[in-house]
């Protein structure tokens, strides 16, 4: 299904990669230059509330007056919504420093589920990880006492994270994680008989999933950064030495995504309930999605704007 009316709101900076919306309809996002913004519901007022000094990506509310920020360069951070103070929560886990802290979800008790996308390639080299298929992505869990354990390893570019429940009786909770490099969403069961097991929520997606989130409708909303690129699928099947050659090519000659973007709404059983896609004038590289009361809010890795539409 095609997007309906989409409002594009300039934010005065590049790459509002993720978005989160408070009860008053105010939107929070982070830019490529490190700034954290608060945007009024109508988009007519934009405040800078903090600066991480790095590259903020995934954002989540954390406690009463902080924003949890996955910063690709600075690690897992907590940012004060009132005073703008930046606290570092973690820069490494299980003896390995974060290379690409990316996205997170926060449980009611303050437990943080988050991804480190790659062991080898930082944010400026994200294309290299997709070509090389390094399978170095991790899904991690930070407990309220500060200890961190690992829920899944060997993920192909671990990306978005969301907490949800199964689609049958809604009793078992799981954490979902997007594997951009495999065009699928995996999940680790947190409760019930399958607790600790890793399986697949949705596979063979039409595009590359980036950030994901749980909506007020209970669905897991999954961004589609762009439709899958046949040339990239071909390059990924080449021997390692030829994939290295492809990585060394100028960016303009590498397989590139189209301007078509999309989002999927998936229930706890893996069924696709909503499938929206198309081109949005003045907007591309859709990487963040939030559903709140029937409205969808979009972030972008490259555009200088966020976008809002109604289901």
N, C-alpha and C positions, 0 to 999 in steps of 0.2 A: 504494500500500500504506500502511496506517495505521501510525503509530508503535506499538511495543510498550510495555513498561514503561519509563518515563522517570523518573529520579531528579532532582529539582530541589533545588539546593543554594544557600541564601541566602549572599550574600557581604558583606552589611553596607554596601552602597552601590549607587548607581544606574549601570546601563549598562555591564556587563562586555562590551563590544562584540565583542571577539575573544578567542580562547583558543588557547594553545599548550601542549603536554604534553611533559614531559621523559621520559627513560628510566626514571625511578623512578615515573612516573605522577603527578607533581606538576603542577598546572595554573597557568599564569600568565595574567593578564588585567589590563586597565586600566579604571579607572572614570571617570565623568563629572567627578569632583572632582580628577582628576589623579593619583590613587594607582595604583601598580602593585602587584598582589597576587600572592602565591604561596599556593596552596591544596593541602592534603594530599590524597592520592588518595581518602580517604574523606570529605573535605570537613569534617572535624572540627577542622582547624587552619588559620587564615588569618593570614598575615603581610603587613604592608605593607613592601615592600622599597625603594620609591622613590616620589618624587612629581615629575612632570614640570612641574607648574605650569600645564599646559594641559589638552587633552582627548585622552588617548591612545586610539587606535583599533587598527589592525593591529599585531600582535606576531609576531616571529620570533626564533629563537635566532641569535646573531651572534657567531661565534668561540667561545672556551672559556668565557667568563664574562660575557657581555653579552646583553642582550635588545635587538633592534632594535625601535623603536617609531615608528609613523607617528602623529604628534600633529597633530590638525586645526588647532591654533592655534600650536604651537611648531615644527613642521616635522619633519624626519627626525632621529631621536635614537638614541643608544646608551645603554642603562641598565645599570650594573653590577649583577650578580646578588648579589655579595657585599657591596660597599660602598654600593650605591645611587647612585653618582655618575652624573650625567646629562651626556652629551656631545652637542653639536649637530653633526650631520654635514652638514646642508644646510637652507637656508631658501628657496632660489631655484634656478632652473635656466634657462639660456639667456636670462638677462636678465629673467625673469618671477618675481616672488615667489610662493611657494606660497600658494594661497587655502584649500586643503582637502586636505592630505596625508592619505591614507586607508589604503592597504593595500600590502603588499610580499611579496616572496619573495626568499630569499637563496640564491645558488649556492654550490657547494663552494669556489670560489676567493675568496669574499667579495663578488662582484658583487651589487649590490642592484637589483632591479626593483621599481618602486613607482609609485603613481598619485597625481596631483593631480586631484581630481574635477572641479573647476570653475574657470574663470577669473573668474567673477562672484560666485558665491554661496558663503559660508562655511557651516560645519556647521549653524549655527542656521537657515539658509535652504535646507536641502536640498530641501524640498518645492517651493520656487520654481524650482529648477533642473529638476526633473522636469516641471513644468508648462510652463516657458518653452522647454525643449529647447535650451539654450544651446550644446550641442555643444562645450564648452570643456574637456573632460577630456583629460588627457595620460597616456601611459605612458612613464616615464622609466627610465634605467639609470645607476646610479652605479658607476663602476669602482673597483677597490681603491685606485687612486692619487687618488681624490677627484673626478675629472672626471665630468661628467654629460652624457649625450646623450639624445636623444628617439627613441623607437621608434614611437610613434603619437600622433596629435593628432586633434582633432575628434570625440572620443568622447562619447557621450551619458551623462554622469555616470560617468566611469571609476571603478571600484571595486576588487573583489578581484583578486588576482594569484596565479598559481601557475606553477611550472615543471614540465613533463611531457614525455613522449615520445609519438610517434605510435603508433597502435594496430595497425599492420601488422607491421613488423619491429622497431620500437622503437629505430631507429638515429638518427632525427632528433629533436632537442630543440626545444621551443617554449616561449614564455611566453604564458600565457593571461591575459586580462583581462576582467572582467565589465563589461558596459555596462548599468547598472541602468535607464537611461532607454529602452533599446531591447529589454529582456528577452532579451538574448543574451550569449554569451561569444565574444569575438574572440581571435585568437592571432597572434603574430608568430613566424615560424620563425627559429631561432637557428643551426641547422646544416643541412647538406645543400644540394641544388640550389635549394631555395626560400628559403634564408637571406635575411632582411630583408623577406620578403613578409608582408603582412597579409591574413588571411582569417578565416572564421568557423568556430568549433568547434561551436557549438550555437546554434540560432536558434528563435524562437517559443516560448520557455520559458513554462510556465504561470504563473509568478510573477515577482517582481522579484529578480534576483540581487544579492547583497551581497558579503560576503567569500567567497573561494574558497581552496582549499588542496589540495595533493597528499597523498593518504593513503599509509599503509604498503602498501596494496593496489595502488598505482600509479594509482588513479583520481583524476580531478579532482573534488573534492567542492564543490558549488555550493549556497549557501544560497538559500532562497526566502523572502525577508522577509515576503511575503504574496502571495496570489493576485492576479493582475492585476485592476485596478479598472475596470470598463467606463466609469464616469463620468470617470475620469482620462483614459482613451483618447479619450473624446469631447472633453474640454476641450483636450487637446493638438492636436486637429484644428481648433480655432477660430482665427480671425485673431488676430494678435499683440495688438491692442488689447483683445480679449475675454479673452485669456489673462492679460493684465495685471490685468483686473478680477477674475478668479478668484484671482490671487495676493494681491490686496488684501483678499479676504474673510477674516473671522475663521477661525482654524484649525478651529473646530468645524463650520464650514459647508463646508470644503474636502473634496474626495474623500478618504476615509479607508480605510486597509486593514483587513481583517478580522483576527480573532485566529488564523486558520488560518496555520500556518507549514509549512515543508518543507525538505527537502534532496534533492539529486540527486547520484548518483555517475555520472560520465561518463568513458568511456574515451578514449584518444587519437585514435580515429577519429570521435568525436562521438556514439557510441551511449550512450543512457541505460541503465545497468546496474542502478541502484537509484533508486527514486522513493518517498520516504517523506513523508507529510504528515499533518496533523491539528491539533487543538487540544491544548495541553499545559497542564494545570491549574497556575496560578501562574507561567506563562511566556508571553511574547509577543515579537514583533519579533525573530525569530531572524536574527542578522546574522553570526555566526561559527560555523565548523564545522571540526573536526579528526577525522580517523579514525586510530585507532591500535590495531592488533591486534584489529580487529573491534568496537571500541567507538567511539561517536560522542560528541564533546564539543561543546556548543552555547554560544555567547555571545549576548547580547541588547543592543540599543541602549537599551532602556527598563526592562527588568525588573531587580530587585535580586537576581538569581540567575543561575547557570549551570545547565545541564542535561546529563545523561549518559544514554545508552541503548546497547543492544547490538544489533548487526545480527543 
